[in-house]
Amino acid sequence: MRTLEGKSDNGVMLTISAFTKDAYDIVYVLDHYGNRIKEVDNAFEPFLRESQIQDSLKRIDKMFSNERSEGPLLYAEFMESLNEEEREIFAHRG
């Protein structure tokens, strides 16, 4: 498993698979949470004044700013890392 030159906010060394799974999880939530993006937006509304939430949302926005940015590429890497059976399970979750 490859590691990145860096640590998470809590000081734990992260692996590429952790980042790729995070990207998958973000896409999954946007695709499956209630009425999709609008409901995700509504769920965050009460917390938008919190600086930690603002910082996290800015990072996600940058991560998924376009189809060639880090988020979509990490999502694709995660899906590629799965064998066919695992890919089917992830593709049909929800």
JODA-V631905 format. One record per pair of residues at least 4 apart in sequence whose ideal C-beta (glycine too) atoms are under 8 Angstrom apart, sorted by the first residue. I is the first residue (numbers start at 1). J is the second residue. D is the distance in whole Angstrom. If there is no record, write none. Layout:
((I:J:D) (I:J:D))
This chain:
((1:15:5) (1:16:7) (1:17:6) (2:15:7) (2:16:5) (3:13:6) (3:14:7) (3:15:5) (3:16:7) (4:13:8) (4:14:6) (4:15:7) (4:16:7) (4:19:7) (6:13:8) (6:14:7) (7:11:5) (7:12:6) (7:13:6) (7:14:7) (8:12:5) (8:13:8) (8:14:5) (14:18:5) (14:19:6) (15:19:8) (16:20:6) (16:77:7) (17:21:6) (17:78:7) (17:81:7) (18:22:6) (19:23:7) (19:74:5) (20:24:7) (20:74:5) (20:75:7) (20:77:5) (20:78:3) (20:81:7) (21:25:6) (21:78:6) (22:26:7) (22:74:7) (23:27:7) (23:63:7) (23:70:8) (23:71:5) (23:72:8) (23:74:4) (23:75:4) (23:78:6) (24:28:6) (24:74:8) (24:75:5) (24:78:5) (24:79:7) (24:90:7) (25:29:6) (26:30:7) (26:60:6) (26:63:8) (26:64:7) (26:71:7) (26:75:8) (27:31:6) (27:71:8) (27:75:5) (28:32:6) (28:93:7) (28:94:7) (29:33:5) (29:40:6) (30:36:6) (30:37:6) (30:40:6) (31:36:7) (31:94:7) (32:36:8) (32:93:8) (32:94:4) (33:39:6) (33:40:5) (33:43:7) (34:39:3) (34:40:8) (35:39:5) (36:40:7) (37:41:6) (38:42:6) (39:43:6) (40:44:7) (41:45:7) (44:48:6) (44:53:7) (44:57:7) (47:53:5) (48:53:6) (48:54:7) (48:57:8) (49:54:8) (50:54:7) (51:55:6) (52:56:6) (53:57:6) (54:58:6) (55:59:7) (56:60:6) (57:61:6) (58:62:6) (59:63:6) (60:64:6) (60:71:7) (61:65:7) (62:69:7) (62:70:8) (63:69:6) (63:70:5) (63:71:4) (63:74:8) (64:69:6) (64:71:4) (64:72:7) (65:69:5) (65:71:8) (66:72:8) (67:72:5) (68:72:7) (68:73:7) (69:73:7) (70:74:6) (71:75:6) (72:76:6) (73:77:6) (74:78:6) (75:79:7) (76:80:6) (77:81:6) (78:82:7) (79:87:6) (79:90:7) (82:86:4) (82:87:4) (82:90:6) (83:87:7) (84:88:7) (85:89:7) (86:90:6) (87:91:6) (88:92:6) (89:93:7))
